[in-house]
Amino acid sequence: MRNKISVGIIDYLNVKPFLYGIKHSSVINDIKLVETFPSKLAQMLLTGEVDLGIVPVAIIPEMKEYYMVSDYCIGCNGPVATVCLFSEVPINRVETVLLDYQSKTSVALAKILLEKYWKISPVFEDVKEEEFRHRITSTTAGVVIGDRAFEQRKKSTYIYDLGEAWKDFTGLPFVFAAWISNKPLPDGFIHAFNEANAFGLMHIDEVVQENPYKLFDLKQYYKYNVSYVFDDNKKAGLDAFLLLLKKAKPQVI
């Protein structure tokens, strides 16, 4: 019996189309699925605990060896809805920013945009606790990602969408996470995995039916907010982000 490929996935709504495709494809027989949150998954890929994962792209500079496996990613070409800076005051009055521990890419993007796009220099605070959002008050803002951002949209007075800000800043789409492996994988597996991703994206209606959600229109989210195809424009956006990330170190990470 051949060894299964360990595939890390995040338990966010934006990944559900991929998960649907994988679970409805024969490729599921060749893999072992591992579910966690983005920054933890990134660490697992770096240490070799998983072979392949839909990981925050900010880890790319830390990898000694990496391979972009799929034609699909978690990206956007404008407002993404689930990666936002939330506050109770306008951005120019923000003094402290709480940084969501769950994603390195979103945190790095927020820092770059705050410096270069909004041109402010708040105090940054890394938060490790799950429930930090109650601290978003007065002049303290917070970067919130994933499904929790849907909840926060109902609470905060000001919502600054990082995907929209990046598009306005650079004119390019943004890639938050991509399918990256830490070793070469068989061509046959890559082809089947890619087809599984595509299958999931062709069945958005079924994905929405399987994941009833009251806080946001998931059909709109999947079709208009998240942009899944890892095309040349996305690659240009990713290159621009990695260049800014390199220039910003060590302040950003």
RAZIFEN-V278077 format. One line per field, one symbol per residue. ss: DSSP state (a for helix, b for strand, c for the rest). phi: phi as a letter, one per 30 degrees, with the letter a starting at -180 (. if undefined). Layout:
ss = ???
phi = ???
This chain:
ss = ccccbbbbbbccaaaaaaaaaaaccaaaaabbbbbbcaaaaaaaaaaccccbbbbbaaaaaaccccbbbbbbbbbbccccccbbbbbcccaaaccbbbbccccaaaaaaaaaaaaaccccccbbbbccccccaaacbccbbbbbbcaaaaaaaccccbbbbaaaaaaaaacccbbbbbbbbcccccaaaaaaaaaaaaaaaccaaaaaaacccccccaaaaaaaacbbbccaaaaaaaaaaaaaaaaaccccc
phi = .dddddccbcdcddcedddddddcbddedcbcdbcacedddeddddcidbdbadcedddeddddbbbdccdbacbabkecicbbccacbeedcdcbbdcdddbddddddedddddccdhbbddcbdccddccddddahcccbdbbidddeddddcddcbcdddddddddcicdbcdbbdbccadceedddddddddedddddbdedddddbebcdaddddedcbcdccddcddddddddddddddddddcddc
